[in-house]
């Protein structure tokens, strides 16, 4: 392997190791202005888009012991979207861009040690933002305690009302 390719494989390895997620997208047919627009929209969600050769991605995955990623089959032009931010927000940004530009589509992804199909990547883009999911989880966790507090309060209120009524009856 030539020294330039070794350097590229090292760079890709660094991207794989230092990212919370990876999305492989196809971009064939985009002009430079449109691709710059995609990159700027990804910058807003703290993600980076890099155009790479499929063979180099597979070689870096193989060297990085990411066998699942290495075994993925993808062909054609591939851009690798990576970052340390919210993977759902990044997937949503890619999906929204793909609605305007039909040339862009998910090829797959890699998240939390699992390979994602293109359908799974699209599904992630449809999830609510992380903050909303956390709020929903917190509400679900708090619901039993709140119900118990209301139930106990109602029982105690019933006893207090009964004693108050009894006191008024005696007086």
C-alpha positions as CSV (number, residue, x, y, z in Angstrom):
1,X,0.0,0.0,0.0
2,X,1.3,3.4,-0.9
3,X,2.2,5.9,1.8
4,X,-0.7,8.2,0.8
5,X,-3.2,5.4,1.1
6,X,-1.7,4.4,4.5
7,X,-2.2,7.9,5.7
8,X,-5.8,8.0,4.5
9,X,-6.5,4.6,6.2
10,X,-5.0,6.1,9.4
11,X,-7.2,9.2,9.1
12,X,-10.3,7.0,8.5
13,X,-9.3,4.9,11.5
14,X,-9.1,8.0,13.6
15,X,-12.6,9.0,12.4
16,X,-14.0,5.6,13.3
17,X,-12.3,5.5,16.8
18,X,-13.3,9.1,17.7
19,X,-16.9,9.2,16.6
20,X,-20.1,8.3,18.5
21,X,-21.7,7.4,15.2
22,X,-21.0,6.9,11.5
23,X,-23.5,7.3,8.6
24,X,-22.6,6.3,5.1
25,X,-24.5,8.3,2.5
26,X,-24.6,8.4,-1.2
27,X,-24.3,11.8,-2.8
28,X,-23.8,11.1,-6.5
29,X,-25.3,13.8,-8.6
30,X,-24.8,16.7,-6.2
31,X,-22.9,19.7,-7.5
32,X,-20.3,21.4,-5.4
33,X,-22.7,24.1,-4.2
34,X,-25.2,21.5,-3.0
35,X,-22.5,19.5,-1.3
36,X,-21.2,22.6,0.5
37,X,-24.8,23.2,1.6
38,X,-24.9,19.7,3.0
39,X,-21.6,20.1,4.8
40,X,-22.8,23.5,6.3
41,X,-26.0,21.9,7.6
42,X,-24.0,19.1,9.2
43,X,-21.7,21.6,10.8
44,X,-24.7,23.1,12.6
45,X,-25.3,19.8,14.3
46,X,-21.5,19.2,15.0
47,X,-21.0,16.5,12.4
48,X,-18.4,16.2,9.7
49,X,-18.8,14.9,6.2
50,X,-15.9,13.2,4.4
51,X,-15.7,11.7,0.9
52,X,-13.8,8.4,1.0
53,X,-13.2,5.4,-1.2
54,X,-15.2,2.3,-0.1
55,X,-12.0,0.1,-0.2
56,X,-10.3,2.5,2.2
57,X,-13.3,2.5,4.6
58,X,-13.3,-1.3,4.6
59,X,-9.5,-1.4,5.2
60,X,-9.7,1.0,8.1
61,X,-12.7,-1.0,9.6
62,X,-10.7,-4.2,9.2
63,X,-7.6,-2.7,11.0
64,X,-9.9,-1.2,13.7
65,X,-11.5,-4.7,14.4
66,X,-14.9,-3.5,13.3
67,X,-15.8,-6.7,11.5
68,X,-19.5,-5.8,11.2
69,X,-18.6,-2.5,9.4
70,X,-16.0,-4.3,7.3
71,X,-18.7,-6.8,6.1
72,X,-21.1,-4.1,5.0
73,X,-21.7,-4.1,1.3
74,X,-21.9,-0.7,-0.2
75,X,-20.9,0.5,-3.7
76,X,-20.8,3.8,-5.6
77,X,-19.8,7.1,-4.2
78,X,-19.7,7.2,-0.4
79,X,-19.5,10.1,2.0
80,X,-18.9,9.3,5.7
81,X,-20.7,11.5,8.2
82,X,-19.3,11.3,11.7
83,X,-19.2,13.2,14.9
84,X,-19.6,13.2,18.7
85,X,-23.0,14.9,18.8
86,X,-26.6,13.6,18.9
87,X,-26.8,10.9,16.2
88,X,-30.6,11.5,15.9
89,X,-30.1,15.2,15.1
90,X,-27.5,14.3,12.5
91,X,-29.7,11.6,10.9
92,X,-32.6,14.1,10.8
93,X,-30.4,16.7,9.1
94,X,-29.4,14.2,6.4
95,X,-33.0,13.1,5.9
96,X,-34.2,16.7,5.6
97,X,-31.5,17.4,3.0
98,X,-32.3,14.2,1.2
99,X,-36.0,15.4,0.8
100,X,-34.7,18.4,-1.1
101,X,-32.0,16.6,-3.0
102,X,-33.0,13.1,-4.2
103,X,-29.4,12.2,-4.9
104,X,-28.6,11.9,-1.2
105,X,-29.6,8.7,0.6
106,X,-28.5,6.6,3.5
107,X,-26.4,3.5,2.7
108,X,-26.1,2.5,6.3
109,X,-24.4,3.4,9.5
110,X,-22.6,2.4,12.7
111,X,-23.9,3.3,16.1
112,X,-23.0,2.0,19.6
113,X,-21.1,-1.0,18.1
114,X,-24.0,-2.0,15.8
115,X,-24.2,-1.8,12.1
116,X,-27.3,0.0,10.8
117,X,-29.1,-0.7,7.6
118,X,-30.3,2.2,5.5
119,X,-33.8,1.7,6.9
120,X,-32.6,1.8,10.5
121,X,-30.7,5.0,9.8
122,X,-33.9,6.5,8.4
123,X,-35.8,5.3,11.5
124,X,-33.3,7.1,13.7
125,X,-33.9,10.3,11.8
126,X,-37.6,10.1,12.7
127,X,-37.0,9.9,16.4
128,X,-37.6,13.0,18.6
129,X,-34.6,15.0,19.7
130,X,-32.6,13.6,22.6
131,X,-33.9,16.1,25.1
132,X,-37.5,15.2,24.4
133,X,-36.7,11.5,24.7
134,X,-35.1,12.1,28.1
135,X,-38.0,14.2,29.3
136,X,-40.4,11.4,28.2
137,X,-38.3,8.9,30.1
138,X,-38.3,11.0,33.2
139,X,-42.0,11.4,33.0
140,X,-42.5,7.7,32.7
141,X,-40.2,7.1,35.7
142,X,-41.9,9.7,37.8
143,X,-45.5,8.5,37.0
144,X,-45.7,5.6,39.5
145,X,-44.4,7.8,42.4
146,X,-46.7,10.6,41.5
147,X,-49.7,8.2,41.3
148,X,-48.8,6.8,44.7
149,X,-48.5,10.2,46.3
150,X,-51.9,11.2,44.9
151,X,-53.4,7.9,46.2
152,X,-52.0,8.4,49.7
153,X,-53.1,12.0,49.7
154,X,-56.6,11.0,48.7
155,X,-56.8,8.4,51.5
156,X,-55.5,10.8,54.1
157,X,-57.9,13.5,52.9
158,X,-60.8,11.1,53.2
159,X,-59.8,10.3,56.8
160,X,-59.4,14.0,57.6
161,X,-62.8,14.8,56.1
162,X,-64.4,12.0,58.0
163,X,-62.9,13.1,61.3
164,X,-63.9,16.7,60.5
165,X,-67.5,15.6,59.8
166,X,-67.6,13.6,63.0
167,X,-66.3,16.5,65.0
168,X,-68.9,18.8,63.5
169,X,-71.7,16.2,64.2
170,X,-70.6,16.0,67.9
171,X,-70.4,19.7,68.4
